[in-house]
Amino acid sequence: MTFLFALFLAQASCASCHGEDGNSKIANIPSLAGQPEFFILNQLFLMREGVRPIESMKPLVKDLKDSDIDALAKHFAGLEPRPSGESIDPALVKRGSELAVTLRCASCHLPNFAGRQQMPRLATQRVDYLVHSMKEFRDNKRSGADTLMSNAVAGLSDADLTALAHYAASLGK
């Protein structure tokens, strides 16, 4: 697939959920803009191979070639991440900041939560998606997930996960 075809595919298939500019405006749908290229490549590969089954993504990824996945990863990694527009609670940001230090979130996601390699960008990500994802990690309901992340959030309350999500989403504005 050429980069232009990847751009066409992204606009035709991906934009309806993940946003025309890669920044999702739909609840529980992640923004892809500015995600590390390798993270996107890895996730699409895991989805295509059925290791990370997401029903809504199955028909979109099943026939992707490695070159398609590579082109899509480059496309979304090159887009500018923007805040979702969700309300960010300053008190939750403060609590989330404290939790992030205790949990050492920056050791994997970097101090600015921009992510790297296979670690996703959390800064400016949708709050609702972050809460949902962290609950899946905590409750061991995320297929193909990194066990380090499951261990990091093990035992945290829903309130703690919400605070962490508000903090991460507040970064990078």
Backbone as numpy.savetxt, mean C-alpha at the origin, in Angstrom:
# Nx Ny Nz CAx CAy CAz Cx Cy Cz
5.33 -5.86 -23.20 4.48 -4.68 -23.20 5.37 -3.45 -23.20
5.03 -2.52 -24.00 5.77 -1.27 -23.98 5.27 -0.42 -22.84
6.06 0.56 -22.49 5.66 1.46 -21.41 4.35 2.16 -21.78
4.17 2.51 -23.05 2.94 3.17 -23.48 1.74 2.26 -23.32
1.92 0.97 -23.61 0.82 0.04 -23.41 0.52 -0.12 -21.93
1.56 -0.13 -21.09 1.36 -0.21 -19.64 0.58 1.00 -19.16
0.89 2.16 -19.71 0.16 3.38 -19.36 -1.30 3.25 -19.78
-1.55 2.71 -20.97 -2.92 2.49 -21.42 -3.64 1.52 -20.49
-2.99 0.41 -20.13 -3.58 -0.57 -19.24 -3.89 0.04 -17.88
-2.94 0.81 -17.38 -3.14 1.46 -16.08 -4.35 2.39 -16.11
-4.49 3.14 -17.19 -5.62 4.06 -17.29 -6.93 3.31 -17.52
-6.89 2.26 -18.31 -8.10 1.52 -18.66 -8.59 0.65 -17.51
-7.70 -0.04 -16.83 -8.09 -1.01 -15.82 -7.83 -0.55 -14.39
-6.69 0.02 -14.15 -6.27 0.35 -12.79 -6.91 1.62 -12.25
-7.11 2.60 -13.13 -7.57 3.92 -12.71 -8.95 3.91 -12.07
-9.81 3.00 -12.49 -11.17 3.01 -11.95 -11.19 2.76 -10.44
-10.22 2.04 -9.93 -10.15 1.80 -8.48 -9.02 2.57 -7.80
-7.85 2.56 -8.41 -6.67 3.14 -7.77 -6.47 4.61 -8.11
-7.35 5.20 -8.91 -7.26 6.61 -9.27 -6.50 6.84 -10.55
-6.92 7.83 -11.31 -6.27 8.13 -12.59 -4.81 8.50 -12.43
-4.48 9.06 -11.27 -3.09 9.44 -11.00 -2.44 8.49 -9.99
-3.09 7.32 -9.77 -2.56 6.34 -8.83 -2.90 6.61 -7.39
-3.67 7.68 -7.13 -4.07 8.05 -5.77 -5.54 7.72 -5.59
-5.82 6.69 -4.81 -7.17 6.19 -4.63 -8.06 7.16 -3.86
-9.29 7.25 -4.31 -10.33 8.03 -3.60 -11.42 7.10 -3.11
-11.20 5.78 -3.22 -12.20 4.78 -2.85 -11.79 4.08 -1.56
-12.72 3.96 -0.63 -12.45 3.33 0.66 -11.85 1.95 0.49
-10.83 1.68 1.28 -10.15 0.40 1.35 -9.45 -0.04 0.07
-9.24 0.90 -0.85 -8.48 0.64 -2.07 -7.17 1.42 -1.94
-6.03 0.75 -2.01 -4.75 1.45 -1.80 -4.37 2.37 -2.94
-3.68 3.42 -2.58 -3.03 4.27 -3.58 -1.74 3.58 -4.01
-1.45 3.64 -5.30 -0.24 3.02 -5.84 0.83 4.04 -6.20
0.44 5.29 -6.33 1.38 6.34 -6.71 2.53 6.42 -5.71
3.74 6.41 -6.25 4.93 6.57 -5.41 5.33 5.35 -4.62
4.64 4.23 -4.81 5.07 3.01 -4.13 6.42 2.59 -4.71
7.27 1.98 -3.92 8.54 1.51 -4.47 8.29 0.54 -5.63
9.07 0.70 -6.67 8.89 -0.11 -7.87 8.92 -1.61 -7.57
9.90 -2.03 -6.77 10.00 -3.46 -6.47 8.80 -3.95 -5.67
8.25 -3.11 -4.79 7.07 -3.50 -4.02 5.90 -3.79 -4.96
5.65 -2.89 -5.91 4.55 -3.08 -6.85 4.79 -4.34 -7.69
6.00 -4.47 -8.20 6.35 -5.63 -9.01 6.10 -6.92 -8.21
6.56 -6.96 -7.00 6.42 -8.12 -6.14 4.94 -8.44 -5.87
4.16 -7.42 -5.53 2.75 -7.64 -5.23 1.98 -8.14 -6.45
2.22 -7.55 -7.62 1.54 -8.01 -8.84 1.94 -9.45 -9.17
3.20 -9.78 -8.99 3.65 -11.14 -9.23 2.96 -12.12 -8.27
2.92 -11.77 -6.98 2.27 -12.63 -5.99 0.78 -12.79 -6.29
0.14 -11.72 -6.75 -1.28 -11.81 -7.12 -1.46 -12.70 -8.35
-0.63 -12.49 -9.35 -0.74 -13.29 -10.58 -0.56 -14.78 -10.29
0.39 -15.09 -9.41 0.71 -16.49 -9.11 -0.25 -17.10 -8.09
-1.19 -16.31 -7.55 -2.18 -16.84 -6.61 -1.70 -16.94 -5.18
-0.49 -16.43 -4.90 0.04 -16.45 -3.54 -0.67 -15.40 -2.68
-1.02 -14.30 -3.31 -1.78 -13.24 -2.64 -3.10 -13.07 -3.40
-4.07 -13.92 -3.08 -5.33 -13.88 -3.83 -6.22 -12.70 -3.43
-6.51 -11.87 -4.40 -7.45 -10.77 -4.21 -8.46 -10.91 -5.36
-9.67 -11.31 -5.01 -10.68 -11.65 -6.02 -10.82 -10.61 -7.11
-10.90 -9.34 -6.73 -11.12 -8.28 -7.73 -9.92 -8.11 -8.66
-8.74 -8.54 -8.23 -7.54 -8.40 -9.04 -7.27 -9.61 -9.94
-7.83 -10.76 -9.60 -7.53 -11.99 -10.35 -7.69 -11.84 -11.86
-8.84 -11.32 -12.35 -8.97 -11.23 -13.81 -8.02 -10.22 -14.44
-7.54 -9.26 -13.66 -6.66 -8.23 -14.19 -5.20 -8.67 -14.26
-4.80 -9.57 -13.38 -3.39 -9.96 -13.31 -3.09 -11.32 -13.91
-4.10 -12.14 -14.14 -3.88 -13.54 -14.53 -3.08 -13.71 -15.81
-3.23 -12.80 -16.75 -2.53 -12.93 -18.04 -1.35 -11.98 -18.20
-0.99 -11.27 -17.14 0.14 -10.34 -17.24 1.45 -11.11 -17.42
2.24 -10.65 -18.35 3.59 -11.19 -18.53 4.52 -10.46 -17.57
5.68 -11.02 -17.33 6.66 -10.37 -16.45 6.97 -8.96 -16.94
7.07 -8.78 -18.25 7.37 -7.45 -18.79 6.22 -6.48 -18.54
4.98 -6.98 -18.52 3.82 -6.15 -18.21 3.89 -5.66 -16.76
4.20 -6.60 -15.88 4.31 -6.28 -14.46 5.41 -5.26 -14.23
6.52 -5.44 -14.91 7.65 -4.51 -14.79 7.25 -3.11 -15.25
6.55 -3.03 -16.37 6.13 -1.72 -16.90 5.12 -1.05 -15.98
4.18 -1.81 -15.45 3.19 -1.24 -14.52 3.87 -0.74 -13.24
4.82 -1.52 -12.74 5.54 -1.11 -11.53 6.30 0.19 -11.76
6.95 0.32 -12.89 7.67 1.56 -13.22 6.69 2.73 -13.32
5.55 2.50 -13.96 4.56 3.56 -14.13 4.08 4.09 -12.78
3.59 3.21 -11.92 3.02 3.66 -10.65 4.09 4.22 -9.71
5.27 3.65 -9.73 6.36 4.16 -8.88 6.72 5.60 -9.26
6.54 5.95 -10.52 6.89 7.28 -11.00 5.83 8.35 -10.78
4.66 7.96 -10.26 3.59 8.93 -10.03 3.74 9.59 -8.66
3.27 10.83 -8.56 3.39 11.57 -7.30 2.30 11.15 -6.31
2.70 10.67 -5.12 1.70 10.32 -4.11 1.08 11.58 -3.50
-0.23 11.52 -3.30 -0.96 12.64 -2.71 -1.86 12.14 -1.59
-2.13 12.98 -0.60 -3.06 12.58 0.47 -4.44 12.27 -0.11
-5.15 11.37 0.55 -6.45 10.91 0.07 -7.57 11.91 0.31
-7.37 12.85 1.20 -8.43 13.80 1.54 -9.25 13.35 2.74
-8.92 12.18 3.29 -9.60 11.73 4.50 -9.23 12.64 5.66
-10.10 12.75 6.62 -9.84 13.55 7.80 -8.77 12.87 8.65
-7.78 13.66 9.03 -6.68 13.17 9.86 -6.82 13.79 11.25
-6.90 12.96 12.26 -7.09 13.40 13.64 -5.73 13.67 14.29
-5.45 14.92 14.68 -4.14 15.26 15.27 -3.81 14.46 16.54
-4.82 14.17 17.35 -4.57 13.38 18.56 -4.15 11.95 18.20
-4.77 11.40 17.18 -4.39 10.06 16.73 -3.01 10.07 16.08
-2.68 11.15 15.38 -1.35 11.28 14.78 -0.30 11.26 15.88
-0.54 11.99 16.96 0.42 12.04 18.08 0.58 10.65 18.69
-0.53 9.98 18.96 -0.47 8.63 19.54 0.21 7.66 18.56
-0.12 7.77 17.29 0.49 6.90 16.29 1.98 7.12 16.17
2.41 8.35 16.30 3.83 8.68 16.26 4.58 7.98 17.39
3.99 8.01 18.57 4.59 7.35 19.73 4.66 5.83 19.52
3.58 5.27 19.01 3.56 3.82 18.74 4.59 3.44 17.67
4.70 4.27 16.65 5.64 3.98 15.55 7.08 3.93 16.05
7.41 4.79 17.01 8.76 4.76 17.59 8.94 3.47 18.39
7.97 3.16 19.23 8.04 1.94 20.06 8.14 0.69 19.19
7.38 0.64 18.11 7.34 -0.53 17.24 8.47 -0.55 16.22
9.23 0.53 16.14 10.35 0.66 15.22 9.92 0.54 13.75
8.79 1.15 13.42 8.26 1.10 12.06 9.25 1.65 11.03
10.00 2.67 11.42 10.93 3.30 10.49 12.08 2.39 10.08
12.34 1.34 10.85 13.45 0.45 10.49 13.17 -0.28 9.17
11.92 -0.47 8.83 11.57 -1.09 7.55 11.01 -0.08 6.54
10.12 0.78 7.01 9.41 1.70 6.11 10.13 3.04 5.93
11.27 3.22 6.58 12.09 4.44 6.58 11.45 5.51 7.47
12.24 6.46 7.96 11.72 7.48 8.87 10.57 8.32 8.27
10.59 8.51 6.96 9.51 9.30 6.33 8.37 8.41 5.81
8.45 7.12 6.09 7.46 6.11 5.70 7.27 6.04 4.18
8.33 6.38 3.43 8.27 6.33 1.97 8.43 4.90 1.43
8.81 3.98 2.29 9.01 2.61 1.87 10.29 2.45 1.08
10.63 1.19 0.81 11.82 0.88 0.02 11.77 -0.59 -0.35
12.33 -0.91 -1.50 12.35 -2.29 -1.99 10.97 -2.93 -1.84
10.85 -4.00 -1.04 9.58 -4.69 -0.89 8.71 -4.11 0.22
9.17 -3.06 0.87 8.41 -2.42 1.94 7.56 -1.29 1.35
6.26 -1.32 1.58 5.39 -0.31 0.95 5.53 1.08 1.53
5.20 2.04 0.71 5.07 3.42 1.14 3.80 3.50 1.98
3.89 4.05 3.18 2.72 4.25 4.04 2.33 5.72 4.10
3.30 6.60 3.88 3.03 8.03 3.90 1.98 8.38 2.85
1.01 9.15 3.21 -0.12 9.62 2.39 -1.07 8.51 1.95
-0.85 7.27 2.41 -1.77 6.18 2.05 -3.13 6.42 2.71
-4.16 5.82 2.18 -5.51 5.94 2.74 -5.54 5.38 4.16
-6.16 6.13 5.08 -6.28 5.70 6.48 -7.07 4.40 6.55
-8.22 4.35 5.87 -9.07 3.16 5.96 -8.34 1.92 5.43
-7.58 2.08 4.37 -6.83 0.94 3.82 -5.75 0.50 4.80
-5.04 1.44 5.41 -4.00 1.08 6.36 -4.58 0.32 7.56
-5.70 0.80 8.09 -6.34 0.11 9.21 -6.72 -1.31 8.79
-7.39 -1.42 7.66 -7.81 -2.72 7.14 -6.61 -3.66 6.98
-5.54 -3.18 6.36 -4.36 -4.00 6.11 -3.70 -4.44 7.41
-3.55 -3.51 8.35 -2.90 -3.87 9.61 -3.74 -4.87 10.40
-5.07 -4.77 10.32 -5.92 -5.77 10.97 -5.73 -7.14 10.33
-5.61 -7.17 9.00 -5.36 -8.44 8.32 -4.03 -9.05 8.75
-3.00 -8.21 8.87 -1.71 -8.71 9.35 -1.83 -9.22 10.78
-2.43 -8.41 11.64 -2.55 -8.76 13.06 -3.33 -10.06 13.25
-4.40 -10.21 12.49 -5.30 -11.36 12.65 -4.92 -12.55 11.77
-3.74 -12.46 11.13 -3.24 -13.53 10.24 -4.25 -13.91 9.16
-4.83 -12.90 8.53 -5.80 -13.12 7.46 -5.29 -12.64 6.11
-4.03 -12.30 6.03 -3.49 -11.78 4.78 -2.62 -12.83 4.12
-3.12 -13.44 3.07 -2.37 -14.47 2.36 -1.15 -13.86 1.69
-0.06 -14.61 1.72 1.18 -14.15 1.09 1.83 -13.00 1.81
1.46 -12.80 3.08 1.95 -11.65 3.83 3.31 -11.91 4.46
3.98 -10.83 4.73 5.26 -10.84 5.41 5.02 -11.10 6.90
5.60 -12.17 7.43 5.38 -12.50 8.84 6.00 -11.47 9.78
7.00 -10.72 9.32 7.56 -9.67 10.16 6.51 -8.62 10.49
5.68 -8.29 9.51 4.63 -7.29 9.74 3.57 -7.86 10.68
3.22 -9.11 10.52 2.26 -9.74 11.43 2.77 -9.70 12.86
4.06 -9.97 13.04 4.65 -9.91 14.38 4.68 -8.49 14.92
4.92 -7.52 14.05 5.01 -6.12 14.49 3.70 -5.60 15.06
2.58 -6.05 14.52 1.28 -5.54 14.97 0.53 -6.52 15.86
1.13 -7.67 16.15 0.49 -8.66 17.02 0.15 -8.04 18.37
-1.07 -8.26 18.80 -1.50 -7.78 20.11 -1.94 -6.32 20.17
-1.80 -5.58 19.07 -2.25 -4.19 19.08 -3.77 -4.12 18.99
-4.33 -3.14 19.65 -5.79 -2.94 19.61 -6.19 -2.26 18.31
-7.47 -2.30 18.01 -7.98 -1.57 16.85 -7.67 -0.08 16.98
-7.75 0.44 18.20 -7.46 1.86 18.43 -5.99 2.17 18.12
-5.10 1.27 18.51 -3.68 1.46 18.20 -3.44 1.45 16.70
-4.08 0.52 15.99 -3.92 0.44 14.53 -4.46 1.70 13.86
-5.56 2.21 14.38 -6.13 3.44 13.82 -5.18 4.61 14.04
-4.58 4.67 15.21 -3.61 5.75 15.49 -2.41 5.64 14.56
-1.89 4.44 14.37 -0.76 4.26 13.45 -1.14 4.67 12.03
-2.35 4.35 11.61 -2.80 4.69 10.26 -2.90 6.21 10.09
-3.41 6.90 11.09 -3.51 8.36 11.01 -2.11 8.98 10.95
-1.19 8.44 11.72 0.18 8.96 11.69 0.81 8.75 10.32
0.75 7.54 9.81 1.36 7.26 8.50 0.74 8.10 7.40
-0.57 8.19 7.39 -1.26 8.97 6.35 -0.92 10.45 6.42
-0.55 10.92 7.61 -0.25 12.35 7.78 1.12 12.72 7.25
1.98 11.74 7.03 3.34 12.01 6.57 3.39 12.28 5.08
4.31 13.08 4.68 4.54 13.32 3.26 3.62 14.33 2.63
2.91 15.08 3.44 2.01 16.11 2.88 2.79 17.32 2.45
